[in-house]
Every structure is written in structure tokens, then in C-alpha cells.
Amino acid sequence: MPNDVKAAVSALALIVAAVLAYWSGSPIRPEFSTYVMVTAVFMIGAMLDFPGGGSKEKRQELMARRR
């Protein structure tokens, strides 16, 4: 996934999590606001940490190098 798309998805996820966590009319109970924010940060970190699927040729090349 391109870096600009990752940045946009990350920003959108943080905004949605913050709105759900701290908006008074949110369907989420107020005592769970910390969990919502931690989960959002964890999901963003996982997206940035793990690479995308890539092409079939690249996967085959990586598998050939490991052997």
C-alpha cells in the first residue's frame, strides 16, 4: 500500500476513534474511551508494521531466496 494511502487511512482511523471515544453522544460507554484509542493505535501500528501482499512474482522471488 502506498505511504500516502497509509497516512490517510491512519488519520481517518484516529479521527473516527477520537470521535467515538470522546463525543458525548457516542454509542460507546465513556469508561471504554481509553480502550477505543489504544485499539485504534494498535491497528494503525499493525498496518504500518506488516507489509502488503505484493505481487505473485515478488512472493515467489522471496520464497526462492529463503531456500
C-alpha positions as CSV (number, residue, x, y, z in Angstrom):
1,M,0.0,0.0,0.0
2,P,1.5,3.4,-0.9
3,N,2.6,5.6,2.0
4,D,0.1,8.4,1.2
5,V,-2.8,5.9,1.4
6,K,-1.4,4.6,4.7
7,A,-1.2,8.1,6.1
8,A,-4.8,8.9,5.0
9,V,-6.2,5.7,6.5
10,S,-4.2,6.3,9.7
11,A,-5.5,9.8,10.1
12,L,-9.1,8.7,9.4
13,A,-8.9,5.9,11.9
14,L,-7.6,8.2,14.6
15,I,-10.3,10.8,13.9
16,V,-13.1,8.2,14.0
17,A,-11.7,6.6,17.2
18,A,-11.4,10.0,18.9
19,V,-14.9,11.0,17.9
20,L,-16.3,7.6,19.2
21,A,-14.2,7.8,22.4
22,Y,-14.8,11.4,23.4
23,W,-18.1,12.6,21.8
24,S,-20.8,12.8,24.5
25,G,-23.5,11.3,22.1
26,S,-21.3,8.3,21.2
27,P,-22.8,4.8,21.5
28,I,-19.6,3.7,23.3
29,R,-19.7,3.9,27.1
30,P,-17.3,6.6,28.5
31,E,-15.3,4.2,30.6
32,F,-14.2,2.4,27.4
33,S,-12.7,5.5,25.7
34,T,-9.1,4.5,26.6
35,Y,-9.6,1.1,25.1
36,V,-11.0,2.5,21.9
37,M,-8.0,4.8,21.4
38,V,-5.5,2.1,22.3
39,T,-7.1,-0.3,19.8
40,A,-7.0,2.3,17.1
41,V,-3.3,3.0,17.7
42,F,-2.6,-0.8,17.8
43,M,-4.4,-1.3,14.4
44,I,-2.5,1.6,12.8
45,G,0.8,0.2,14.1
46,A,0.0,-3.2,12.7
47,M,-0.9,-1.7,9.3
48,L,2.4,0.2,9.2
49,D,4.5,-2.7,10.5
50,F,3.3,-5.5,8.3
51,P,3.9,-5.2,4.6
52,G,1.2,-5.6,2.0
53,G,0.7,-8.7,-0.1
54,G,2.6,-7.5,-3.1
55,S,2.7,-9.3,-6.4
56,K,2.9,-13.0,-7.1
57,E,6.4,-12.6,-8.7
58,K,7.8,-10.9,-5.6
59,R,6.5,-13.6,-3.3
60,Q,8.0,-16.3,-5.5
61,E,11.3,-14.4,-5.5
62,L,11.3,-14.1,-1.7
63,M,10.5,-17.8,-1.3
64,A,13.3,-18.7,-3.7
65,R,15.8,-16.7,-1.6
66,R,14.7,-18.4,1.6
67,R,15.5,-21.8,0.3
